[in-house]
Amino acid sequence: MDIYIYMQGRRRGPYEKAQLEEMWNGGQIPADTFYWQAGMPQWAVIADLFANTTIAPPLSLDAGNAESMRFPAAS
């Protein structure tokens, strides 16, 4: 489905959702960008489009190397 975005004062598109998701994940689309697609009564914030996108969980800490990791003390 064609999706249009409104960013930096200009309407752009159409895009496929997969294209926008790649741009979103790459930091190419600011969070305050608006989007619209057929059937929507009005433009919406693009962050809503990806609200259900899951992010991979962080890598687990290798217990064998945990002691070698040093972090600066909080000031």
CHARMM-style PDB file with segment names, atoms N, HN, CA, C and O in Angstrom:
ATOM      1  N   MET     1       0.846  -1.179   0.000  1.00  0.00      PROA
ATOM      2  CA  MET     1       0.000   0.000   0.000  1.00  0.00      PROA
ATOM      3  C   MET     1       0.893   1.243   0.000  1.00  0.00      PROA
ATOM      4  O   MET     1       1.900   1.288   0.705  1.00  0.00      PROA
ATOM      5  N   ASP     2       0.529   2.224  -0.771  1.00  0.00      PROA
ATOM      6  HN  ASP     2      -0.290   2.188  -1.344  1.00  0.00      PROA
ATOM      7  CA  ASP     2       1.302   3.456  -0.868  1.00  0.00      PROA
ATOM      8  C   ASP     2       1.155   4.294   0.392  1.00  0.00      PROA
ATOM      9  O   ASP     2       0.047   4.547   0.865  1.00  0.00      PROA
ATOM     10  N   ILE     3       2.290   4.719   0.924  1.00  0.00      PROA
ATOM     11  HN  ILE     3       3.190   4.514   0.540  1.00  0.00      PROA
ATOM     12  CA  ILE     3       2.316   5.567   2.116  1.00  0.00      PROA
ATOM     13  C   ILE     3       3.083   6.829   1.760  1.00  0.00      PROA
ATOM     14  O   ILE     3       4.157   6.767   1.162  1.00  0.00      PROA
ATOM     15  N   TYR     4       2.529   7.959   2.127  1.00  0.00      PROA
ATOM     16  HN  TYR     4       1.656   8.009   2.612  1.00  0.00      PROA
ATOM     17  CA  TYR     4       3.181   9.244   1.899  1.00  0.00      PROA
ATOM     18  C   TYR     4       3.665   9.781   3.244  1.00  0.00      PROA
ATOM     19  O   TYR     4       3.056   9.523   4.282  1.00  0.00      PROA
ATOM     20  N   ILE     5       4.757  10.522   3.213  1.00  0.00      PROA
ATOM     21  HN  ILE     5       5.252  10.731   2.369  1.00  0.00      PROA
ATOM     22  CA  ILE     5       5.249  11.156   4.432  1.00  0.00      PROA
ATOM     23  C   ILE     5       5.352  12.656   4.205  1.00  0.00      PROA
ATOM     24  O   ILE     5       5.511  13.119   3.076  1.00  0.00      PROA
ATOM     25  N   TYR     6       5.260  13.402   5.290  1.00  0.00      PROA
ATOM     26  HN  TYR     6       5.131  13.026   6.208  1.00  0.00      PROA
ATOM     27  CA  TYR     6       5.441  14.850   5.276  1.00  0.00      PROA
ATOM     28  C   TYR     6       6.614  15.141   6.196  1.00  0.00      PROA
ATOM     29  O   TYR     6       6.527  15.004   7.416  1.00  0.00      PROA
ATOM     30  N   MET     7       7.731  15.553   5.563  1.00  0.00      PROA
ATOM     31  HN  MET     7       7.802  15.664   4.571  1.00  0.00      PROA
ATOM     32  CA  MET     7       8.974  15.733   6.305  1.00  0.00      PROA
ATOM     33  C   MET     7       9.700  16.951   5.749  1.00  0.00      PROA
ATOM     34  O   MET     7       9.777  17.135   4.534  1.00  0.00      PROA
ATOM     35  N   GLN     8      10.222  17.767   6.627  1.00  0.00      PROA
ATOM     36  HN  GLN     8      10.159  17.617   7.614  1.00  0.00      PROA
ATOM     37  CA  GLN     8      10.994  18.947   6.262  1.00  0.00      PROA
ATOM     38  C   GLN     8      10.210  19.862   5.319  1.00  0.00      PROA
ATOM     39  O   GLN     8      10.763  20.428   4.377  1.00  0.00      PROA
ATOM     40  N   GLY     9       8.908  19.994   5.596  1.00  0.00      PROA
ATOM     41  HN  GLY     9       8.459  19.534   6.362  1.00  0.00      PROA
ATOM     42  CA  GLY     9       8.077  20.909   4.832  1.00  0.00      PROA
ATOM     43  C   GLY     9       7.626  20.408   3.472  1.00  0.00      PROA
ATOM     44  O   GLY     9       7.053  21.173   2.696  1.00  0.00      PROA
ATOM     45  N   ARG    10       7.874  19.136   3.164  1.00  0.00      PROA
ATOM     46  HN  ARG    10       8.340  18.515   3.794  1.00  0.00      PROA
ATOM     47  CA  ARG    10       7.502  18.599   1.853  1.00  0.00      PROA
ATOM     48  C   ARG    10       6.823  17.249   1.975  1.00  0.00      PROA
ATOM     49  O   ARG    10       7.177  16.434   2.827  1.00  0.00      PROA
ATOM     50  N   ARG    11       5.837  17.022   1.109  1.00  0.00      PROA
ATOM     51  HN  ARG    11       5.549  17.684   0.416  1.00  0.00      PROA
ATOM     52  CA  ARG    11       5.228  15.699   1.013  1.00  0.00      PROA
ATOM     53  C   ARG    11       6.101  14.847   0.099  1.00  0.00      PROA
ATOM     54  O   ARG    11       6.523  15.296  -0.966  1.00  0.00      PROA
ATOM     55  N   ARG    12       6.364  13.622   0.524  1.00  0.00      PROA
ATOM     56  HN  ARG    12       6.021  13.257   1.390  1.00  0.00      PROA
ATOM     57  CA  ARG    12       7.219  12.714  -0.237  1.00  0.00      PROA
ATOM     58  C   ARG    12       6.537  11.365  -0.361  1.00  0.00      PROA
ATOM     59  O   ARG    12       5.738  10.982   0.493  1.00  0.00      PROA
ATOM     60  N   GLY    13       6.850  10.660  -1.409  1.00  0.00      PROA
ATOM     61  HN  GLY    13       7.499  10.972  -2.104  1.00  0.00      PROA
ATOM     62  CA  GLY    13       6.289   9.330  -1.592  1.00  0.00      PROA
ATOM     63  C   GLY    13       5.704   9.178  -2.972  1.00  0.00      PROA
ATOM     64  O   GLY    13       5.819  10.078  -3.804  1.00  0.00      PROA
ATOM     65  N   PRO    14       5.096   8.081  -3.217  1.00  0.00      PROA
ATOM     66  CA  PRO    14       4.701   7.045  -2.267  1.00  0.00      PROA
ATOM     67  C   PRO    14       5.830   6.075  -1.937  1.00  0.00      PROA
ATOM     68  O   PRO    14       6.758   5.884  -2.722  1.00  0.00      PROA
ATOM     69  N   TYR    15       5.727   5.467  -0.755  1.00  0.00      PROA
ATOM     70  HN  TYR    15       4.973   5.622  -0.117  1.00  0.00      PROA
ATOM     71  CA  TYR    15       6.667   4.453  -0.284  1.00  0.00      PROA
ATOM     72  C   TYR    15       5.890   3.211   0.118  1.00  0.00      PROA
ATOM     73  O   TYR    15       4.696   3.271   0.410  1.00  0.00      PROA
ATOM     74  N   GLU    16       6.580   2.101   0.127  1.00  0.00      PROA
ATOM     75  HN  GLU    16       7.550   2.052  -0.110  1.00  0.00      PROA
ATOM     76  CA  GLU    16       6.061   0.876   0.726  1.00  0.00      PROA
ATOM     77  C   GLU    16       6.435   0.912   2.209  1.00  0.00      PROA
ATOM     78  O   GLU    16       7.417   1.552   2.584  1.00  0.00      PROA
ATOM     79  N   LYS    17       5.663   0.233   3.047  1.00  0.00      PROA
ATOM     80  HN  LYS    17       4.865  -0.287   2.742  1.00  0.00      PROA
ATOM     81  CA  LYS    17       5.952   0.232   4.484  1.00  0.00      PROA
ATOM     82  C   LYS    17       7.353  -0.309   4.765  1.00  0.00      PROA
ATOM     83  O   LYS    17       8.037   0.203   5.651  1.00  0.00      PROA
ATOM     84  N   ALA    18       7.792  -1.327   4.036  1.00  0.00      PROA
ATOM     85  HN  ALA    18       7.237  -1.743   3.316  1.00  0.00      PROA
ATOM     86  CA  ALA    18       9.128  -1.895   4.255  1.00  0.00      PROA
ATOM     87  C   ALA    18      10.221  -0.860   3.984  1.00  0.00      PROA
ATOM     88  O   ALA    18      11.230  -0.821   4.689  1.00  0.00      PROA
ATOM     89  N   GLN    19      10.019  -0.021   2.960  1.00  0.00      PROA
ATOM     90  HN  GLN    19       9.200  -0.052   2.388  1.00  0.00      PROA
ATOM     91  CA  GLN    19      10.993   1.034   2.667  1.00  0.00      PROA
ATOM     92  C   GLN    19      11.074   2.017   3.828  1.00  0.00      PROA
ATOM     93  O   GLN    19      12.160   2.384   4.277  1.00  0.00      PROA
ATOM     94  N   LEU    20       9.901   2.435   4.307  1.00  0.00      PROA
ATOM     95  HN  LEU    20       9.019   2.136   3.943  1.00  0.00      PROA
ATOM     96  CA  LEU    20       9.874   3.393   5.409  1.00  0.00      PROA
ATOM     97  C   LEU    20      10.464   2.806   6.683  1.00  0.00      PROA
ATOM     98  O   LEU    20      11.151   3.499   7.434  1.00  0.00      PROA
ATOM     99  N   GLU    21      10.195   1.530   6.924  1.00  0.00      PROA
ATOM    100  HN  GLU    21       9.637   0.967   6.315  1.00  0.00      PROA
ATOM    101  CA  GLU    21      10.736   0.891   8.122  1.00  0.00      PROA
ATOM    102  C   GLU    21      12.263   0.860   8.067  1.00  0.00      PROA
ATOM    103  O   GLU    21      12.929   1.083   9.078  1.00  0.00      PROA
ATOM    104  N   GLU    22      12.807   0.585   6.896  1.00  0.00      PROA
ATOM    105  HN  GLU    22      12.265   0.403   6.075  1.00  0.00      PROA
ATOM    106  CA  GLU    22      14.268   0.587   6.740  1.00  0.00      PROA
ATOM    107  C   GLU    22      14.822   1.992   6.972  1.00  0.00      PROA
ATOM    108  O   GLU    22      15.845   2.154   7.637  1.00  0.00      PROA
ATOM    109  N   MET    23      14.153   2.999   6.429  1.00  0.00      PROA
ATOM    110  HN  MET    23      13.322   2.867   5.888  1.00  0.00      PROA
ATOM    111  CA  MET    23      14.582   4.383   6.634  1.00  0.00      PROA
ATOM    112  C   MET    23      14.458   4.774   8.105  1.00  0.00      PROA
ATOM    113  O   MET    23      15.333   5.449   8.647  1.00  0.00      PROA
ATOM    114  N   TRP    24      13.367   4.349   8.750  1.00  0.00      PROA
ATOM    115  HN  TRP    24      12.656   3.801   8.309  1.00  0.00      PROA
ATOM    116  CA  TRP    24      13.126   4.634  10.173  1.00  0.00      PROA
ATOM    117  C   TRP    24      14.234   4.019  11.026  1.00  0.00      PROA
ATOM    118  O   TRP    24      14.821   4.688  11.877  1.00  0.00      PROA
ATOM    119  N   ASN    25      14.510   2.748  10.788  1.00  0.00      PROA
ATOM    120  HN  ASN    25      14.034   2.204  10.097  1.00  0.00      PROA
ATOM    121  CA  ASN    25      15.543   2.051  11.565  1.00  0.00      PROA
ATOM    122  C   ASN    25      16.930   2.611  11.305  1.00  0.00      PROA
ATOM    123  O   ASN    25      17.807   2.519  12.165  1.00  0.00      PROA
ATOM    124  N   GLY    26      17.137   3.187  10.134  1.00  0.00      PROA
ATOM    125  HN  GLY    26      16.425   3.261   9.436  1.00  0.00      PROA
ATOM    126  CA  GLY    26      18.422   3.799   9.799  1.00  0.00      PROA
ATOM    127  C   GLY    26      18.549   5.235  10.272  1.00  0.00      PROA
ATOM    128  O   GLY    26      19.574   5.875  10.035  1.00  0.00      PROA
ATOM    129  N   GLY    27      17.519   5.754  10.940  1.00  0.00      PROA
ATOM    130  HN  GLY    27      16.687   5.234  11.132  1.00  0.00      PROA
ATOM    131  CA  GLY    27      17.578   7.114  11.464  1.00  0.00      PROA
ATOM    132  C   GLY    27      17.389   8.189  10.406  1.00  0.00      PROA
ATOM    133  O   GLY    27      17.735   9.347  10.639  1.00  0.00      PROA
ATOM    134  N   GLN    28      16.850   7.830   9.254  1.00  0.00      PROA
ATOM    135  HN  GLN    28      16.569   6.889   9.064  1.00  0.00      PROA
ATOM    136  CA  GLN    28      16.670   8.797   8.174  1.00  0.00      PROA
ATOM    137  C   GLN    28      15.353   9.564   8.266  1.00  0.00      PROA
ATOM    138  O   GLN    28      15.150  10.541   7.546  1.00  0.00      PROA
ATOM    139  N   ILE    29      14.472   9.128   9.140  1.00  0.00      PROA
ATOM    140  HN  ILE    29      14.637   8.334   9.725  1.00  0.00      PROA
ATOM    141  CA  ILE    29      13.170   9.783   9.292  1.00  0.00      PROA
ATOM    142  C   ILE    29      13.042  10.285  10.726  1.00  0.00      PROA
ATOM    143  O   ILE    29      13.070   9.485  11.662  1.00  0.00      PROA
ATOM    144  N   PRO    30      12.902  11.599  10.914  1.00  0.00      PROA
ATOM    145  CA  PRO    30      12.717  12.132  12.268  1.00  0.00      PROA
ATOM    146  C   PRO    30      11.400  11.649  12.881  1.00  0.00      PROA
ATOM    147  O   PRO    30      10.440  11.375  12.160  1.00  0.00      PROA
ATOM    148  N   ALA    31      11.358  11.547  14.190  1.00  0.00      PROA
ATOM    149  HN  ALA    31      12.138  11.769  14.775  1.00  0.00      PROA
ATOM    150  CA  ALA    31      10.181  11.041  14.902  1.00  0.00      PROA
ATOM    151  C   ALA    31       8.960  11.937  14.719  1.00  0.00      PROA
ATOM    152  O   ALA    31       7.833  11.469  14.881  1.00  0.00      PROA
ATOM    153  N   ASP    32       9.153  13.216  14.386  1.00  0.00      PROA
ATOM    154  HN  ASP    32      10.069  13.596  14.255  1.00  0.00      PROA
ATOM    155  CA  ASP    32       8.019  14.124  14.231  1.00  0.00      PROA
ATOM    156  C   ASP    32       7.475  14.161  12.800  1.00  0.00      PROA
ATOM    157  O   ASP    32       6.639  15.007  12.484  1.00  0.00      PROA
ATOM    158  N   THR    33       7.932  13.267  11.944  1.00  0.00      PROA
ATOM    159  HN  THR    33       8.611  12.579  12.201  1.00  0.00      PROA
ATOM    160  CA  THR    33       7.438  13.168  10.568  1.00  0.00      PROA
ATOM    161  C   THR    33       6.011  12.630  10.582  1.00  0.00      PROA
ATOM    162  O   THR    33       5.671  11.782  11.408  1.00  0.00      PROA
ATOM    163  N   PHE    34       5.189  13.117   9.680  1.00  0.00      PROA
ATOM    164  HN  PHE    34       5.465  13.805   9.010  1.00  0.00      PROA
ATOM    165  CA  PHE    34       3.821  12.636   9.544  1.00  0.00      PROA
ATOM    166  C   PHE    34       3.714  11.669   8.373  1.00  0.00      PROA
ATOM    167  O   PHE    34       4.500  11.734   7.427  1.00  0.00      PROA
ATOM    168  N   TYR    35       2.733  10.771   8.444  1.00  0.00      PROA
ATOM    169  HN  TYR    35       2.095  10.719   9.212  1.00  0.00      PROA
ATOM    170  CA  TYR    35       2.475   9.855   7.336  1.00  0.00      PROA
ATOM    171  C   TYR    35       0.984   9.774   7.067  1.00  0.00      PROA
ATOM    172  O   TYR    35       0.161  10.086   7.927  1.00  0.00      PROA
ATOM    173  N   TRP    36       0.651   9.343   5.842  1.00  0.00      PROA
ATOM    174  HN  TRP    36       1.320   9.090   5.143  1.00  0.00      PROA
ATOM    175  CA  TRP    36      -0.738   9.162   5.455  1.00  0.00      PROA
ATOM    176  C   TRP    36      -0.802   8.056   4.416  1.00  0.00      PROA
ATOM    177  O   TRP    36       0.093   7.919   3.582  1.00  0.00      PROA
ATOM    178  N   GLN    37      -1.871   7.266   4.474  1.00  0.00      PROA
ATOM    179  HN  GLN    37      -2.599   7.377   5.151  1.00  0.00      PROA
ATOM    180  CA  GLN    37      -2.153   6.262   3.451  1.00  0.00      PROA
ATOM    181  C   GLN    37      -3.659   6.221   3.225  1.00  0.00      PROA
ATOM    182  O   GLN    37      -4.434   6.673   4.068  1.00  0.00      PROA
ATOM    183  N   ALA    38      -4.065   5.680   2.090  1.00  0.00      PROA
ATOM    184  HN  ALA    38      -3.435   5.312   1.405  1.00  0.00      PROA
ATOM    185  CA  ALA    38      -5.483   5.623   1.742  1.00  0.00      PROA
ATOM    186  C   ALA    38      -6.285   5.004   2.886  1.00  0.00      PROA
ATOM    187  O   ALA    38      -5.887   3.999   3.475  1.00  0.00      PROA
ATOM    188  N   GLY    39      -7.415   5.624   3.181  1.00  0.00      PROA
ATOM    189  HN  GLY    39      -7.738   6.440   2.703  1.00  0.00      PROA
ATOM    190  CA  GLY    39      -8.288   5.137   4.244  1.00  0.00      PROA
ATOM    191  C   GLY    39      -8.106   5.869   5.560  1.00  0.00      PROA
ATOM    192  O   GLY    39      -8.942   5.747   6.455  1.00  0.00      PROA
ATOM    193  N   MET    40      -7.022   6.632   5.693  1.00  0.00      PROA
ATOM    194  HN  MET    40      -6.343   6.732   4.965  1.00  0.00      PROA
ATOM    195  CA  MET    40      -6.797   7.399   6.921  1.00  0.00      PROA
ATOM    196  C   MET    40      -7.531   8.735   6.815  1.00  0.00      PROA
ATOM    197  O   MET    40      -7.467   9.380   5.768  1.00  0.00      PROA
ATOM    198  N   PRO    41      -8.228   9.168   7.871  1.00  0.00      PROA
ATOM    199  CA  PRO    41      -8.937  10.445   7.805  1.00  0.00      PROA
ATOM    200  C   PRO    41      -8.001  11.655   7.874  1.00  0.00      PROA
ATOM    201  O   PRO    41      -8.357  12.746   7.427  1.00  0.00      PROA
ATOM    202  N   GLN    42      -6.801  11.459   8.438  1.00  0.00      PROA
ATOM    203  HN  GLN    42      -6.512  10.573   8.801  1.00  0.00      PROA
ATOM    204  CA  GLN    42      -5.853  12.567   8.566  1.00  0.00      PROA
ATOM    205  C   GLN    42      -4.442  12.018   8.706  1.00  0.00      PROA
ATOM    206  O   GLN    42      -4.244  10.819   8.902  1.00  0.00      PROA
ATOM    207  N   TRP    43      -3.469  12.908   8.604  1.00  0.00      PROA
ATOM    208  HN  TRP    43      -3.630  13.882   8.446  1.00  0.00      PROA
ATOM    209  CA  TRP    43      -2.059  12.534   8.771  1.00  0.00      PROA
ATOM    210  C   TRP    43      -1.813  12.150  10.233  1.00  0.00      PROA
ATOM    211  O   TRP    43      -2.480  12.659  11.133  1.00  0.00      PROA
ATOM    212  N   ALA    44      -0.857  11.255  10.462  1.00  0.00      PROA
ATOM    213  HN  ALA    44      -0.314  10.842   9.730  1.00  0.00      PROA
ATOM    214  CA  ALA    44      -0.512  10.815  11.814  1.00  0.00      PROA
ATOM    215  C   ALA    44       1.005  10.808  11.965  1.00  0.00      PROA
ATOM    216  O   ALA    44       1.731  10.776  10.971  1.00  0.00      PROA
ATOM    217  N   VAL    45       1.481  10.839  13.196  1.00  0.00      PROA
ATOM    218  HN  VAL    45       0.892  10.865  14.004  1.00  0.00      PROA
ATOM    219  CA  VAL    45       2.917  10.809  13.478  1.00  0.00      PROA
ATOM    220  C   VAL    45       3.467   9.437  13.089  1.00  0.00      PROA
ATOM    221  O   VAL    45       2.896   8.406  13.446  1.00  0.00      PROA
ATOM    222  N   ILE    46       4.565   9.436  12.362  1.00  0.00      PROA
ATOM    223  HN  ILE    46       5.029  10.273  12.072  1.00  0.00      PROA
ATOM    224  CA  ILE    46       5.096   8.184  11.825  1.00  0.00      PROA
ATOM    225  C   ILE    46       5.520   7.196  12.907  1.00  0.00      PROA
ATOM    226  O   ILE    46       5.535   5.990  12.661  1.00  0.00      PROA
ATOM    227  N   ALA    47       5.860   7.674  14.084  1.00  0.00      PROA
ATOM    228  HN  ALA    47       5.848   8.653  14.284  1.00  0.00      PROA
ATOM    229  CA  ALA    47       6.220   6.765  15.178  1.00  0.00      PROA
ATOM    230  C   ALA    47       5.074   5.792  15.468  1.00  0.00      PROA
ATOM    231  O   ALA    47       5.307   4.661  15.895  1.00  0.00      PROA
ATOM    232  N   ASP    48       3.824   6.242  15.233  1.00  0.00      PROA
ATOM    233  HN  ASP    48       3.635   7.161  14.886  1.00  0.00      PROA
ATOM    234  CA  ASP    48       2.666   5.372  15.441  1.00  0.00      PROA
ATOM    235  C   ASP    48       2.665   4.197  14.470  1.00  0.00      PROA
ATOM    236  O   ASP    48       2.202   3.107  14.807  1.00  0.00      PROA
ATOM    237  N   LEU    49       3.181   4.418  13.270  1.00  0.00      PROA
ATOM    238  HN  LEU    49       3.557   5.303  12.996  1.00  0.00      PROA
ATOM    239  CA  LEU    49       3.213   3.366  12.257  1.00  0.00      PROA
ATOM    240  C   LEU    49       4.103   2.211  12.699  1.00  0.00      PROA
ATOM    241  O   LEU    49       3.852   1.057  12.352  1.00  0.00      PROA
ATOM    242  N   PHE    50       5.145   2.528  13.466  1.00  0.00      PROA
ATOM    243  HN  PHE    50       5.349   3.465  13.748  1.00  0.00      PROA
ATOM    244  CA  PHE    50       6.102   1.510  13.892  1.00  0.00      PROA
ATOM    245  C   PHE    50       5.997   1.195  15.376  1.00  0.00      PROA
ATOM    246  O   PHE    50       6.917   0.612  15.951  1.00  0.00      PROA
ATOM    247  N   ALA    51       4.901   1.568  15.996  1.00  0.00      PROA
ATOM    248  HN  ALA    51       4.154   2.041  15.529  1.00  0.00      PROA
ATOM    249  CA  ALA    51       4.734   1.346  17.432  1.00  0.00      PROA
ATOM    250  C   ALA    51       4.788  -0.130  17.799  1.00  0.00      PROA
ATOM    251  O   ALA    51       5.221  -0.470  18.900  1.00  0.00      PROA
ATOM    252  N   ASN    52       4.366  -1.004  16.914  1.00  0.00      PROA
ATOM    253  HN  ASN    52       4.014  -0.728  16.020  1.00  0.00      PROA
ATOM    254  CA  ASN    52       4.358  -2.439  17.203  1.00  0.00      PROA
ATOM    255  C   ASN    52       5.597  -3.150  16.688  1.00  0.00      PROA
ATOM    256  O   ASN    52       5.685  -4.375  16.767  1.00  0.00      PROA
ATOM    257  N   THR    53       6.552  -2.400  16.164  1.00  0.00      PROA
ATOM    258  HN  THR    53       6.480  -1.405  16.100  1.00  0.00      PROA
ATOM    259  CA  THR    53       7.784  -3.002  15.673  1.00  0.00      PROA
ATOM    260  C   THR    53       8.621  -3.434  16.869  1.00  0.00      PROA
ATOM    261  O   THR    53       8.883  -2.635  17.768  1.00  0.00      PROA
ATOM    262  N   THR    54       9.031  -4.668  16.882  1.00  0.00      PROA
ATOM    263  HN  THR    54       8.817  -5.317  16.152  1.00  0.00      PROA
ATOM    264  CA  THR    54       9.835  -5.160  17.992  1.00  0.00      PROA
ATOM    265  C   THR    54      11.310  -4.964  17.697  1.00  0.00      PROA
ATOM    266  O   THR    54      11.755  -5.064  16.554  1.00  0.00      PROA
ATOM    267  N   ILE    55      12.035  -4.691  18.725  1.00  0.00      PROA
ATOM    268  HN  ILE    55      11.673  -4.611  19.654  1.00  0.00      PROA
ATOM    269  CA  ILE    55      13.488  -4.526  18.634  1.00  0.00      PROA
ATOM    270  C   ILE    55      14.116  -5.760  19.237  1.00  0.00      PROA
ATOM    271  O   ILE    55      13.653  -6.264  20.260  1.00  0.00      PROA
ATOM    272  N   ALA    56      15.153  -6.241  18.615  1.00  0.00      PROA
ATOM    273  HN  ALA    56      15.529  -5.832  17.784  1.00  0.00      PROA
ATOM    274  CA  ALA    56      15.824  -7.439  19.119  1.00  0.00      PROA
ATOM    275  C   ALA    56      16.314  -7.193  20.541  1.00  0.00      PROA
ATOM    276  O   ALA    56      16.789  -6.100  20.849  1.00  0.00      PROA
ATOM    277  N   PRO    57      16.204  -8.197  21.414  1.00  0.00      PROA
ATOM    278  CA  PRO    57      16.679  -8.021  22.789  1.00  0.00      PROA
ATOM    279  C   PRO    57      18.193  -7.849  22.818  1.00  0.00      PROA
ATOM    280  O   PRO    57      18.883  -8.306  21.907  1.00  0.00      PROA
ATOM    281  N   PRO    58      18.709  -7.204  23.839  1.00  0.00      PROA
ATOM    282  CA  PRO    58      20.161  -7.025  23.925  1.00  0.00      PROA
ATOM    283  C   PRO    58      20.855  -8.373  24.065  1.00  0.00      PROA
ATOM    284  O   PRO    58      20.277  -9.341  24.559  1.00  0.00      PROA
ATOM    285  N   LEU    59      22.094  -8.413  23.624  1.00  0.00      PROA
ATOM    286  HN  LEU    59      22.564  -7.626  23.222  1.00  0.00      PROA
ATOM    287  CA  LEU    59      22.880  -9.632  23.761  1.00  0.00      PROA
ATOM    288  C   LEU    59      23.131  -9.916  25.228  1.00  0.00      PROA
ATOM    289  O   LEU    59      23.325  -8.997  26.024  1.00  0.00      PROA
ATOM    290  N   SER    60      23.125 -11.185  25.583  1.00  0.00      PROA
ATOM    291  HN  SER    60      22.967 -11.931  24.937  1.00  0.00      PROA
ATOM    292  CA  SER    60      23.366 -11.528  26.975  1.00  0.00      PROA
ATOM    293  C   SER    60      24.845 -11.336  27.300  1.00  0.00      PROA
ATOM    294  O   SER    60      25.707 -11.458  26.429  1.00  0.00      PROA
ATOM    295  N   LEU    61      25.117 -11.042  28.536  1.00  0.00      PROA
ATOM    296  HN  LEU    61      24.417 -10.943  29.243  1.00  0.00      PROA
ATOM    297  CA  LEU    61      26.478 -10.828  28.996  1.00  0.00      PROA
ATOM    298  C   LEU    61      27.142 -12.180  29.217  1.00  0.00      PROA
ATOM    299  O   LEU    61      26.592 -13.055  29.886  1.00  0.00      PROA
ATOM    300  N   ASP    62      28.301 -12.334  28.660  1.00  0.00      PROA
ATOM    301  HN  ASP    62      28.748 -11.624  28.116  1.00  0.00      PROA
ATOM    302  CA  ASP    62      29.059 -13.567  28.845  1.00  0.00      PROA
ATOM    303  C   ASP    62      29.644 -13.518  30.255  1.00  0.00      PROA
ATOM    304  O   ASP    62      30.535 -12.715  30.532  1.00  0.00      PROA
ATOM    305  N   ALA    63      29.147 -14.369  31.139  1.00  0.00      PROA
ATOM    306  HN  ALA    63      28.423 -15.021  30.914  1.00  0.00      PROA
ATOM    307  CA  ALA    63      29.557 -14.354  32.545  1.00  0.00      PROA
ATOM    308  C   ALA    63      31.064 -14.541  32.691  1.00  0.00      PROA
ATOM    309  O   ALA    63      31.657 -14.028  33.640  1.00  0.00      PROA
ATOM    310  N   GLY    64      31.679 -15.253  31.787  1.00  0.00      PROA
ATOM    311  HN  GLY    64      31.198 -15.670  31.016  1.00  0.00      PROA
ATOM    312  CA  GLY    64      33.122 -15.478  31.868  1.00  0.00      PROA
ATOM    313  C   GLY    64      33.928 -14.212  31.651  1.00  0.00      PROA
ATOM    314  O   GLY    64      35.061 -14.116  32.123  1.00  0.00      PROA
ATOM    315  N   ASN    65      33.363 -13.234  30.943  1.00  0.00      PROA
ATOM    316  HN  ASN    65      32.443 -13.312  30.561  1.00  0.00      PROA
ATOM    317  CA  ASN    65      34.081 -11.986  30.677  1.00  0.00      PROA
ATOM    318  C   ASN    65      33.571 -10.821  31.507  1.00  0.00      PROA
ATOM    319  O   ASN    65      34.059  -9.700  31.361  1.00  0.00      PROA
ATOM    320  N   ALA    66      32.613 -11.061  32.360  1.00  0.00      PROA
ATOM    321  HN  ALA    66      32.216 -11.971  32.478  1.00  0.00      PROA
ATOM    322  CA  ALA    66      31.983  -9.973  33.104  1.00  0.00      PROA
ATOM    323  C   ALA    66      32.977  -9.221  33.974  1.00  0.00      PROA
ATOM    324  O   ALA    66      32.874  -8.001  34.108  1.00  0.00      PROA
ATOM    325  N   GLU    67      33.929  -9.917  34.562  1.00  0.00      PROA
ATOM    326  HN  GLU    67      34.012 -10.908  34.453  1.00  0.00      PROA
ATOM    327  CA  GLU    67      34.864  -9.248  35.460  1.00  0.00      PROA
ATOM    328  C   GLU    67      35.853  -8.370  34.715  1.00  0.00      PROA
ATOM    329  O   GLU    67      36.410  -7.441  35.300  1.00  0.00      PROA
ATOM    330  N   SER    68      36.086  -8.644  33.436  1.00  0.00      PROA
ATOM    331  HN  SER    68      35.634  -9.399  32.961  1.00  0.00      PROA
ATOM    332  CA  SER    68      37.047  -7.845  32.683  1.00  0.00      PROA
ATOM    333  C   SER    68      36.448  -6.541  32.184  1.00  0.00      PROA
ATOM    334  O   SER    68      37.167  -5.685  31.668  1.00  0.00      PROA
ATOM    335  N   MET    69      35.138  -6.382  32.332  1.00  0.00      PROA
ATOM    336  HN  MET    69      34.554  -7.077  32.750  1.00  0.00      PROA
ATOM    337  CA  MET    69      34.483  -5.165  31.874  1.00  0.00      PROA
ATOM    338  C   MET    69      34.551  -4.121  32.974  1.00  0.00      PROA
ATOM    339  O   MET    69      34.136  -4.378  34.104  1.00  0.00      PROA
ATOM    340  N   ARG    70      35.064  -2.962  32.655  1.00  0.00      PROA
ATOM    341  HN  ARG    70      35.401  -2.753  31.736  1.00  0.00      PROA
ATOM    342  CA  ARG    70      35.167  -1.868  33.618  1.00  0.00      PROA
ATOM    343  C   ARG    70      34.425  -0.659  33.065  1.00  0.00      PROA
ATOM    344  O   ARG    70      34.563  -0.314  31.892  1.00  0.00      PROA
ATOM    345  N   PHE    71      33.651  -0.031  33.910  1.00  0.00      PROA
ATOM    346  HN  PHE    71      33.539  -0.311  34.864  1.00  0.00      PROA
ATOM    347  CA  PHE    71      32.900   1.147  33.511  1.00  0.00      PROA
ATOM    348  C   PHE    71      33.349   2.302  34.398  1.00  0.00      PROA
ATOM    349  O   PHE    71      33.684   2.100  35.565  1.00  0.00      PROA
ATOM    350  N   PRO    72      33.355   3.511  33.844  1.00  0.00      PROA
ATOM    351  CA  PRO    72      33.750   4.664  34.657  1.00  0.00      PROA
ATOM    352  C   PRO    72      32.752   4.888  35.792  1.00  0.00      PROA
ATOM    353  O   PRO    72      31.558   4.622  35.655  1.00  0.00      PROA
ATOM    354  N   ALA    73      33.261   5.372  36.889  1.00  0.00      PROA
ATOM    355  HN  ALA    73      34.231   5.588  37.000  1.00  0.00      PROA
ATOM    356  CA  ALA    73      32.396   5.644  38.033  1.00  0.00      PROA
ATOM    357  C   ALA    73      31.482   6.823  37.705  1.00  0.00      PROA
ATOM    358  O   ALA    73      31.869   7.759  37.005  1.00  0.00      PROA
ATOM    359  N   ALA    74      30.273   6.751  38.225  1.00  0.00      PROA
ATOM    360  HN  ALA    74      29.959   5.991  38.793  1.00  0.00      PROA
ATOM    361  CA  ALA    74      29.322   7.843  38.010  1.00  0.00      PROA
ATOM    362  C   ALA    74      29.779   9.059  38.806  1.00  0.00      PROA
ATOM    363  O   ALA    74      30.269   8.927  39.927  1.00  0.00      PROA
ATOM    364  N   SER    75      29.620  10.221  38.233  1.00  0.00      PROA
ATOM    365  HN  SER    75      29.222  10.328  37.322  1.00  0.00      PROA
ATOM    366  CA  SER    75      30.042  11.435  38.950  1.00  0.00      PROA
ATOM    367  C   SER    75      28.868  12.171  39.493  1.00  0.00      PROA
ATOM    368  OT1 SER    75      29.032  13.215  40.125  1.00  0.00      PROA
TER     369      SER     75
END
